Amino acid sequence: MRGVAKYGAATGLSSVILIALTVAPAGGATTDSAAFHGTALAAERAAEAGITFGRCPKAEMLPAPIQCGTVEVPLDYADPSGRRITLTVSRVKASGKAAERQGALVYNPGGPGASSMYFPMAAELPEWGRIAKAYDIVGYAPRGVGRSAPLSCQDPEDFIKAPSLAPTHPSPSYKKERIAQAKAYALGCARNSGATLRHYTSLNNARDLDVLRAALGEKRLTFIGASYGTYFGALYATLFPSHVRRMVFDSAVNPDPRQVWYRNNLEQSRAFESRWADFRTWVAKHHKTYQLGATSEAVARSYETVRARLAHKPAGGKVGPGQLHAAFLGAGYYDDYWPKRAGALSEYLAGNPKPLIAQAAPRPEGAREAENGNAVYTAVECNDAPWPTDWNIWDRDNTLLAQLAPFETWDNVWMNLPCAFWPEPRQEVLDVRTTYGELPPTLILAAERDAATPYDGALELQRRLRGSVLITEKDAGTHGIGGGSNSCVNAYMENYLLTGETPVRRAACAPHPEPDPVSLDRRAAQPKLPNAV
């Protein structure tokens, strides 16, 4: 997930948030019979047409034997004979014998706004070897992403403009500036996409998934959704339970309609504060290597020193406090980032800014992809659900939250604030829920200290999908754990995908090992930095 689906409320905020969410949806529910029958018609067409796979376009940068194709879906499922859009699809065939093949395995990495066109490359990884023998490994770009009817809300060069600020307690004048930017961004989305903008939703992502299933020739879907992919995967399970074969929900979004999406963002901001502390504690444990401080608090002071210096003089002219924060937010998602981030901070304080510039500076060659991903994220989340339209509500909730969780709170606000000024109608949120026997067993994977999708979301999803099984990586916080570095988690996922078998209800895995620090031999003999005490 790209920082998406940022969940719930801090302690003491519940009454404020109840006020915030009294905004009624401007549009009616879209889970009506017209859209349901439109999906069935589109799936029937796709089953007849199939997908013609061939050499991948150069733009995808995918090596053989991966092949690419396309599938058509309705822009509006209530009007399936109207305008259609084309989604790009990638595939590598199952590597095992014909008798071993179980069908197609479709993957979505989250977002909203992320593509899995690269996913067939996983077939070459040892963690996926047995799965790749049994399944065609399938990726795709959801609507709006990449070459799948792409969305854009502003000039990509403006989107990555740097350096930028990232105050943890912004001034009134800074807030006013960001409100104006959010309004302009929302208007840019509407101007660039016109009447099509309202059709970029999680419900339509779930419907597209059913059309893709049919186009692949599968009577029932085998699917792995990570992060946001768990949310529209859960919508799929609710809308089309008889079409589900096996589903893995990796790092689950809380699907409670009361959480989607405003409360979820608050919950995520609070969780990142704990994960930020986990990172600092690890750095402090390796003070001899990094010289950033022997306690979590000392590491925080080192970080603040760097932040203050970058505000005065951006590194390489491009890395200011905003770029520093974005780079270190990545450490909240993935602990394998920890050595590189700590090393870059250490080197910067020792007078070498190059590692920090390499890790944090915007990449002009990635500007278009980054802007596209953000545009899709914004469109889907703003369209999906009601949001507060009164700035005073956002300001009150997040000023209170930032007292407890300053690291990510306001950055999270600025990412989502266009939803306060969104020009399109908001949908009513589908109540994710299935009864016992409606679905085959499904598998939920969750790390106990995940900040991007806090653990409560996995518990809530299990309550709502009756008969689902939860695998917990204890005392760990990496986001997206299936096929990663925990062999216990991987064994449960592999066994489920290959046999359909699960534990009875819940199981736990010990945490994967913490990362090893990067050795900075040339600095080993240097004295401790004055600010790292």
C-alpha positions in Angstrom: 0.0 0.0 0.0 1.2 3.5 -0.7 0.1 5.0 2.5 -3.4 4.4 1.7 -6.4 3.5 3.8 -5.1 5.4 6.8 -7.3 4.3 9.6 -9.4 5.3 12.6 -9.3 7.5 15.7 -7.0 8.1 18.6 -8.1 7.6 22.1 -10.3 10.6 23.2 -11.2 11.5 19.6 -14.3 9.4 19.3 -16.9 12.1 20.0 -15.1 14.5 17.7 -15.1 12.0 14.9 -18.7 11.1 15.3 -19.5 14.7 14.6 -17.0 14.7 11.6 -18.8 11.8 10.0 -22.4 13.2 10.1 -21.9 14.3 6.5 -24.5 12.5 4.4 -23.4 10.9 1.1 -24.2 13.1 -1.9 -24.9 10.1 -4.1 -27.0 7.0 -3.7 -25.7 3.4 -3.3 -24.1 1.9 -6.4 -24.6 -1.7 -5.5 -27.9 -1.7 -7.3 -29.3 -4.4 -9.5 -28.3 -2.5 -12.7 -24.7 -2.6 -11.7 -25.0 -6.3 -10.7 -26.5 -7.3 -14.0 -24.0 -5.1 -15.8 -21.2 -7.0 -14.2 -22.7 -10.3 -15.2 -23.1 -9.1 -18.8 -19.5 -7.8 -18.9 -18.1 -11.0 -17.5 -20.0 -13.0 -20.1 -18.5 -10.9 -22.9 -15.1 -11.3 -21.4 -15.4 -15.0 -21.1 -16.2 -15.3 -24.7 -13.4 -12.9 -25.8 -10.7 -14.2 -23.4 -7.3 -12.5 -23.3 -4.9 -12.6 -26.2 -1.5 -12.7 -24.5 1.7 -11.8 -26.4 4.9 -9.9 -26.2 4.7 -7.1 -23.5 5.0 -3.5 -24.7 8.4 -1.8 -24.0 6.6 0.6 -21.6 6.0 -2.3 -19.2 9.7 -3.3 -19.0 8.8 -6.9 -18.4 11.1 -9.7 -19.5 10.1 -12.9 -21.3 8.6 -15.3 -20.7 6.1 -12.8 -19.2 3.3 -12.0 -21.6 0.8 -9.2 -21.7 -2.7 -8.6 -22.9 -5.8 -6.5 -22.2 -9.4 -6.9 -21.0 -12.3 -4.5 -21.6 -14.6 -3.5 -18.8 -17.5 -1.0 -18.7 -16.7 2.4 -17.4 -20.1 2.4 -15.8 -21.5 -1.0 -14.8 -25.0 0.4 -14.7 -24.5 1.0 -18.4 -22.6 -2.0 -19.7 -23.3 -1.3 -23.3 -21.8 2.2 -23.0 -18.2 3.4 -23.0 -15.6 0.7 -22.2 -12.1 1.1 -20.9 -9.1 -1.3 -21.3 -7.1 -2.8 -18.4 -3.6 -4.1 -19.0 -2.8 -7.7 -17.8 0.4 -9.6 -17.4 0.9 -13.4 -17.0 3.5 -16.1 -16.8 2.2 -19.6 -17.2 2.4 -22.2 -14.5 5.8 -23.9 -14.6 4.7 -27.3 -13.4 3.2 -30.2 -15.3 -0.3 -29.9 -16.7 -1.7 -32.2 -14.0 -0.3 -29.8 -11.3 -2.0 -26.7 -12.7 -4.8 -25.2 -10.5 -5.6 -22.1 -12.6 -4.8 -18.4 -12.5 -3.6 -16.6 -9.3 -4.4 -12.9 -9.5 -2.6 -10.4 -7.3 -3.2 -6.8 -6.3 -0.6 -4.9 -4.2 -2.9 -2.2 -2.9 -2.9 1.6 -3.3 -5.4 2.6 -4.5 -3.2 3.4 -7.4 -0.7 0.5 -7.5 -0.1 -1.9 -10.4 0.8 -5.6 -10.2 2.0 -5.8 -13.8 5.4 -6.8 -12.3 3.9 -9.7 -10.2 4.7 -12.5 -12.7 8.4 -11.9 -11.9 7.7 -13.4 -8.5 7.6 -16.8 -10.1 11.4 -16.7 -10.2 11.7 -16.2 -6.4 12.2 -19.3 -4.2 9.4 -18.2 -1.9 6.9 -18.5 -4.7 8.4 -21.5 -6.5 5.8 -24.2 -5.6 2.9 -21.8 -6.1 4.3 -20.8 -9.5 4.3 -24.5 -10.5 0.6 -24.8 -9.8 -0.7 -21.4 -11.0 -0.5 -19.0 -13.8 0.9 -15.9 -12.0 -1.2 -12.9 -13.1 -0.8 -9.2 -12.5 -2.8 -6.3 -13.8 -3.1 -2.5 -13.7 -6.5 -1.5 -12.2 -8.7 1.2 -13.8 -6.9 4.5 -13.8 -3.4 3.0 -13.2 -0.5 3.0 -15.7 -2.0 2.3 -19.2 -5.4 1.3 -17.9 -7.4 4.4 -18.7 -4.9 6.5 -16.7 -6.0 9.3 -14.4 -4.0 12.5 -13.8 -4.8 15.5 -11.6 -1.8 17.8 -12.1 1.4 18.2 -14.0 3.8 15.4 -12.9 6.7 17.9 -12.5 4.6 20.0 -10.1 3.6 16.9 -8.2 7.3 16.0 -7.3 8.4 19.6 -6.9 11.0 19.8 -4.2 12.2 20.8 -1.7 9.2 21.1 0.5 8.3 21.5 4.2 6.6 19.1 6.5 5.8 20.8 9.8 4.5 18.5 12.5 2.5 21.4 14.1 1.7 23.6 11.1 1.0 27.3 11.4 -2.4 28.9 10.4 -0.7 30.4 7.3 0.7 27.0 6.3 -2.7 25.4 6.7 -4.3 28.1 4.5 -1.7 27.4 1.8 -2.4 23.6 1.9 -6.1 24.1 1.8 -5.7 26.1 -1.4 -3.6 23.4 -2.8 -6.1 20.7 -1.9 -8.9 22.7 -3.6 -6.8 23.2 -6.7 -5.9 19.5 -6.8 -9.6 18.4 -6.6 -10.5 20.8 -9.3 -7.6 19.5 -11.4 -8.9 15.9 -11.1 -12.4 17.0 -12.2 -11.1 19.2 -15.1 -8.8 16.4 -16.5 -11.3 13.5 -16.2 -14.7 15.2 -16.5 -17.8 12.9 -16.1 -15.6 9.7 -16.0 -14.1 10.6 -12.6 -17.0 9.3 -10.5 -16.5 5.8 -11.9 -13.1 5.2 -10.2 -14.2 3.4 -7.1 -13.5 0.4 -5.0 -16.8 -1.2 -6.0 -15.9 -0.9 -9.6 -12.4 -2.3 -8.8 -14.2 -5.4 -7.4 -16.5 -5.6 -10.5 -13.4 -5.3 -12.7 -11.9 -8.2 -10.9 -14.9 -10.4 -11.7 -14.6 -9.5 -15.4 -10.9 -10.3 -15.3 -11.7 -13.7 -13.7 -14.0 -14.5 -16.5 -11.6 -13.3 -19.2 -8.9 -15.6 -17.7 -11.4 -18.5 -18.1 -11.8 -19.1 -14.4 -15.1 -20.2 -13.0 -14.0 -19.1 -9.5 -11.3 -16.6 -8.5 -8.0 -17.3 -6.7 -6.8 -14.0 -5.5 -4.2 -12.4 -3.2 -4.9 -8.8 -2.2 -2.4 -6.8 -0.1 -3.2 -3.7 1.9 -5.9 -1.8 -0.1 -6.2 -4.9 -2.2 -7.8 -6.6 0.9 -10.5 -4.0 0.9 -11.8 -4.4 -2.6 -11.1 -8.1 -2.3 -13.5 -8.1 0.7 -16.0 -6.2 -1.4 -15.7 -8.9 -4.1 -16.3 -11.6 -1.5 -19.4 -9.8 -0.4 -20.7 -9.1 -3.9 -19.7 -12.4 -5.6 -19.3 -15.1 -2.8 -20.1 -17.9 -5.2 -17.3 -16.8 -7.5 -14.6 -17.2 -4.8 -12.2 -20.2 -4.9 -9.4 -19.1 -2.6 -8.6 -15.6 -1.3 -5.6 -14.3 0.7 -6.0 -11.0 2.5 -2.5 -9.8 3.3 -2.4 -6.8 5.8 -6.0 -6.1 6.0 -7.8 -2.7 5.8 -10.5 -2.3 8.4 -13.7 -2.7 6.3 -16.2 -1.3 8.9 -18.2 1.3 6.9 -17.8 3.7 9.8 -14.1 3.6 9.3 -14.0 4.1 5.5 -12.0 6.2 4.9 -11.8 9.3 7.2 -11.5 7.4 10.5 -9.1 4.9 8.9 -6.7 7.7 8.1 -6.7 8.9 11.7 -6.1 5.3 13.0 -3.2 4.9 10.6 -1.6 8.2 11.7 -1.7 7.0 15.3 -0.2 3.6 14.4 2.7 5.1 12.5 3.8 6.9 15.7 4.4 3.5 17.4 6.2 2.1 14.3 8.4 5.2 14.1 9.3 4.5 17.8 10.2 0.9 16.8 12.6 2.2 14.2 14.3 4.6 16.6 14.6 1.9 19.2 16.4 -0.4 16.7 18.7 2.4 15.7 19.5 3.1 19.3 20.4 -0.6 19.8 23.0 -0.1 17.1 24.4 3.1 18.3 28.0 1.9 17.9 27.3 1.5 14.2 25.2 4.6 13.4 26.2 7.1 16.2 22.7 8.5 16.2 22.0 8.1 19.9 21.8 5.3 22.5 18.2 5.8 23.3 15.0 6.3 21.2 14.8 9.9 22.3 18.4 10.6 21.3 17.7 9.2 17.9 14.7 11.4 17.6 16.9 14.4 18.4 19.3 13.4 15.7 16.5 13.2 13.2 15.2 16.6 14.3 18.6 18.1 13.9 18.7 16.8 10.3 15.2 18.1 9.7 16.1 21.6 10.9 19.3 21.7 8.8 17.4 20.6 5.7 14.8 23.4 6.2 17.7 25.9 6.2 19.7 24.3 3.4 18.1 21.4 1.4 20.5 18.6 0.5 21.4 18.7 -3.1 18.9 21.5 -3.5 16.1 18.9 -3.6 15.8 17.2 -0.2 14.0 19.3 2.4 12.0 18.2 5.4 9.1 16.9 3.2 11.4 14.6 1.3 13.1 13.5 4.5 9.8 12.6 6.0 8.6 10.7 3.0 11.8 8.6 3.0 11.5 7.8 6.7 7.8 7.0 6.4 9.0 4.1 4.2 10.8 2.8 7.3 7.4 2.6 9.0 6.2 0.3 6.3 9.2 -2.0 5.8 11.9 -2.8 8.4 14.3 -3.9 5.7 14.6 -0.1 4.9 16.0 0.5 8.4 19.7 0.0 7.8 19.8 2.2 4.7 17.8 5.0 6.3 19.8 5.0 9.5 23.0 4.9 7.5 21.9 7.9 5.4 21.0 9.9 8.5 24.4 9.0 10.1 26.3 9.9 7.0 24.5 13.2 6.6 25.4 14.2 10.2 29.0 13.2 9.5 29.1 15.6 6.5 28.2 13.3 3.6 24.7 14.1 2.2 25.0 11.8 -0.8 23.2 8.7 0.7 20.3 10.8 1.9 20.0 12.5 -1.5 20.1 9.2 -3.2 17.3 7.8 -1.0 15.1 10.9 -0.6 15.4 13.1 -3.7 12.5 12.9 -6.2 13.2 11.0 -9.4 12.2 13.0 -12.4 11.9 9.7 -14.4 9.3 8.5 -11.9 7.2 11.6 -11.8 4.5 10.5 -14.2 4.0 7.2 -12.3 4.0 8.9 -8.9 1.4 11.5 -10.0 -0.7 8.9 -11.6 -0.7 6.7 -8.5 -1.7 9.7 -6.3 -4.5 10.7 -8.7 -6.0 7.2 -8.5 -5.6 7.0 -4.8 -7.4 10.4 -4.4 -10.2 9.6 -6.8 -11.0 6.2 -5.3 -10.9 7.2 -1.7 -12.8 10.5 -2.3 -15.5 8.7 -4.4 -15.9 5.8 -2.1 -17.4 7.3 1.0 -18.5 10.5 2.8 -15.8 12.8 4.1 -16.1 15.9 6.3 -16.5 19.0 4.1 -15.9 21.5 6.9 -12.2 22.3 7.4 -12.8 23.0 11.0 -13.5 19.3 11.7 -10.3 18.2 10.0 -8.3 20.9 11.9 -9.8 20.0 15.3 -9.4 16.2 14.9 -5.9 16.3 13.6 -4.6 19.1 16.0 -5.7 16.8 18.8 -4.2 13.7 17.2 -0.9 15.4 16.5 -0.4 15.9 20.2 -0.1 12.2 20.5 1.2 11.2 17.1 3.1 14.1 15.4 5.2 12.0 13.0 2.6 11.3 10.3 -0.6 13.1 11.2 -0.5 16.3 9.2 1.2 14.7 6.2 -1.7 12.3 6.1 -4.1 15.2 6.2 -2.6 17.0 3.2 -2.7 13.7 1.2 -6.4 13.3 1.8 -7.7 16.9 2.1 -8.8 17.1 -1.6 -11.7 14.8 -0.4 -13.1 17.7 1.6 -13.6 19.6 -1.7 -14.4 16.8 -4.0 -16.8 17.7 -6.8 -18.2 14.3 -7.4 -21.0 12.4 -5.5 -19.9 10.2 -2.7 -21.0 6.6 -2.5 -22.6 4.8 0.3 -20.2 2.2 1.8 -21.0 -1.4 1.2 -21.3 -3.4 4.4 -18.7 -6.2 4.0 -20.2 -9.3 5.5 -20.7 -13.0 4.6 -22.4 -15.8 6.6 -21.0 -19.2 7.4 -20.9 -21.4 4.3 -21.3 -18.5 1.8 -17.5 -18.5 1.2 -14.9 -21.2 1.1 -12.3 -20.7 3.7 -10.3 -17.5 3.2 -6.9 -16.6 4.8 -6.0 -13.3 6.5 -2.3 -12.5 7.1 -1.4 -9.7 9.5 1.6 -8.3 11.4 0.8 -7.3 14.9 2.6 -3.9 14.7 1.7 -3.0 11.1 1.1 0.7 11.0 -0.2 1.1 7.4 -3.0 -1.4 8.2 -3.3 -1.6 11.9 -4.0 -5.0 13.4 -7.6 -4.2 14.5 -8.5 -4.2 10.8 -7.5 -7.9 10.5 -9.7 -8.7 13.5 -12.6 -6.8 12.1 -12.3 -8.5 8.6 -12.3 -11.9 10.3 -15.4 -11.1 12.2 -17.1 -10.0 9.0 -16.0 -12.9 6.7 -17.4 -15.8 8.6 -15.2 -18.9 8.4 -12.0 -16.9 7.6 -8.7 -17.8 9.3 -6.2 -15.3 10.7 -2.5 -15.9 10.7 -0.6 -13.3 12.9 3.0 -12.5 12.8 3.6 -11.6 16.4 5.5 -8.5 17.5 6.4 -7.5 13.9 5.4 -4.6 11.8 6.3 -5.1 8.2 3.5 -4.2 5.8 2.6 -7.0 3.4 4.0 -10.3 4.8 3.0 -13.0 2.4 5.9 -14.3 0.3 8.3 -12.3 2.5 11.0 -13.2 5.0 8.8 -15.1 7.5 9.0 -18.8 6.6 6.1 -19.7 9.0 3.8 -17.2 7.3 4.8 -18.4 3.9 4.2 -22.0 4.8 0.6 -21.2 5.9 0.0 -19.2 2.7 1.5 -21.8 0.4 -0.3 -24.7 2.0 -3.6 -22.8 1.7 -3.1 -21.9 -2.0 -2.0 -25.4 -2.9 -4.5 -27.5 -0.9 -7.2 -25.1 0.4 -6.4 -26.2 3.9 -6.2 -23.7 6.8 -5.8 -23.9 10.6 -9.1 -24.1 12.5 -9.5 -20.4 13.2 -6.3 -18.6 14.2 -2.5 -19.3 14.2 0.6 -17.3 15.2 4.1 -17.1 13.8 7.1 -15.8 15.6 8.5 -12.5 14.2 11.0 -12.6 11.4 14.5 -11.6 12.4 15.3 -7.9 12.8 17.5 -6.5 10.1 21.2 -6.5 10.6 22.8 -3.0 10.7 25.0 -1.9 7.8 28.6 -1.8 8.9 30.2 1.6 8.5 33.8 0.5 9.0 35.3 3.8 8.1 33.4 5.5 10.9 33.9 2.9 13.5 36.8 4.7 15.2 35.1 8.2 15.1 34.0 9.8 18.3 30.3 10.1 19.2 28.6 13.0 17.6 27.8 15.9 20.0 24.1 15.8 19.1 23.7 12.0 19.6 23.6 11.7 23.3 
